[in-house]
Amino acid sequence: MRRYNIISVHNRYLMAGGEDQVFESEARLLREAGHEVMQVEEQNSYPDGLLKKIGMAADCVWSRQWSREFRSLLRRARPDVVHVHNFFPRFSPSIYYACRREGVPVVQTLHNYRLLCAGAELYRDGKVCEECLEHSVLRGVRHGCYQGSRLGTAVLTLMVSAHRRMHTWSDMVDRYVALTEFARRKMIAGGLPADRIVVKPNFVLPDPEVKTSTGEYALFVGRLVNSKGVLTALEAWKQLPGIPLHVVGDGPCRGQIGAEQKTGSVPSIVYHGRLPRAETLAAMKNARFLIFPSEWYEGFPVTIAESFACGVPVVASRLGAMAEIVADGLTGLHFQTGDVQDFRRKIEWAWNHPDEMRKMGQRARQEFEQKYTAGRNLLMLEEIYDSVLATHGKRVREPETVEV
């Protein structure tokens, strides 16, 4: 079997999340299989001063520095393929053009909806929003969808729009990797070429092995932000004083959880903060079920795959990726997104039917073994690389000239 030389590219987030974990896990997976992987990273930051902010905004659209540096890197490393996880904001799409000029194919994983929505989530004001998908990405500027800033949203919108006009999204990427069929359909609706989008889910490495106990509590793992359904969970737990909920994570909603705890309105919530991955998995293996009340479409939550690997069923929103990954009544339960009373009823049923939830956990583990293991994912990655190398160079469109 051919061994590949891969450059993996990722702009890390200020608060580490699933994308950062996938970036690391894929590199480890490929190296353990004998492939050579060079990880190229940047770190998000908020620059001080107007000039620095202007410079960063310009780099978001086209980074002259990374265009030059990446082309030089390609000449030195001579990779078979470049796999981009997140180019925003430091790298910019300029690295795609460097790859094209050096004859190196590009694979892009679509971890979120950045190419369709300035906020990357298709979510606004507490609910799903598809205005930019149905009309124009300019709609996002009106609402300040990127971090509540109209100026920041305008910069991001300029990047997406400019590269649409330059045919970057349609011509400069050899293969897009969507994480679910749901996401693939949304990306096609947003204008990405259907024949270049394949589906490869996230995975779990290493295998944490299945839990052995019934479980002592419900568990939430994730960023504490509105889009994750944290406020819906808080409202539901005000009516569930007898069911313990352990919370692992951090974010803006942490203060609200603390305030509710001080008033005594959520006596059964135990807050742990951010935990190392090993401790998070240990907490998962002691849970009766995981709750995932997210109110945006999600990409492919690694947390759900980890829960399945541990044999823990999931009570999830009937929305987007969650509705596709979690089979209602088989590997978990669905509830109507944002509906506190429906969520409460499903939690009560799950807690009061441990035998049924144990069987769902067994089926969740089977689902993991069939779809989300490292071995299965390795085969899918290698097939993607085989495919792009077999077809690269057959497209005729040349990159537009850009002064760098």
C-alpha positions, 0 to 999 in steps of 0.5 A: 500500500502506498505511503503518503506525504501529507501536509495538514493545515489548521488554524487553532481556536482560542478555546480548543474544541472538536476541530482541534481534536480531529486535527490531532487525531487524524495526524496521529492515525496517519502516522501510526499507519506509516504515512508522513504527516507535517502539521502546519498550525496557526493560533487565533488571537485578537490584535491590538491597534487599528493598523494590526486589525486592518492588516489581519482583515486583509490577510483574512481575504488573501495572506501574502505572507502565507502565500509565499511561505506555503509555496516555499514549504511545498517546494521543500517538503514535496507533499503528495497532498495538502489537507486543510482543516481550518484556514481562517483567519491566518492562512486564508485561501491564498494557500490553495493557489500556492498548492495549485501552482506547485501541482499539489492537490488539496483536500478540505474538511468542512468542519462547519458552515464557514463558506455559507455563513459568517457565523459558521453555524447557520444560527442566529438569535437562538435559532437556526438561520439560513438567510445567507444560504437562501439569499446572500452572505451579505445578510450576515453583515446586517446582523453582525453574525461574526462575534456580534461585529458588523465590521468583522462580519463584513471582512469575513463576507468579503473573503467568502464573496471574493473567492466565490467570484474567483472560483476558489471554492469550485476550482481550487479544492480537489475534494471536500470532506463533509462530516454528515450527509446533512452537511453535504446537502447544505454545502451543495445548496450553498454552491459547492460542487456536488461531485467533489464532496464526500462524506467521512465522519469523525472518529475516536482515537484511542478506543476508550472501551465500553463502560461497565456500570449502569451510570450514576448521572446524566452528563453534558460535555461541551462549550457552555454557549447558547447555541449548544442548548445550555439554557434549555438544559438549565430550564429543564433541570429546574424541573428535574431536582432528583436527576443529577447532571454533571457538566464538563466544559467552559464558556460564556454560560458558566456564569449563568450556571453559577448564578442558578446554583447559588439560588438553589434552583438547580440543586442536582447540577454538578459543575466540573469545568474543563477536564483533560480528555482522559478525565472526560472519558472517565466521566462519560463511562460513569454516566447513564446517558449523555445529553446533547441539546444543541440548537445549531446544525453541528458538524459532527460532534466528537463528543457523540462519537466518544459517547457511543464508543463508551456504550453511552446513549445520547439524548439529543436535539432532533436537528441536523447532524444530531438527528442523523447520528443518533437513531431515536429509540435505538442509540438514544432519544430525540427531543424537539429542539429548544422545547424545555418540556419535551426535553424534560419528558425525555430525560425523565423517561431515560432516567426511569428506564435504565434497562432500555437505556442500557440496551441503547448503549449497547447499540450505540457501541455497535454503531461506533464499531461499524462507523467511527473506529480509527481503522474505518476512518483510516481506510476512508482517508486513504481512499480520499487521498487515492482519489484526488491523486488519481484525478488531480490535474484533469481540470483545465481552469487555471488560477487567476493571477493575484499579486502576492 
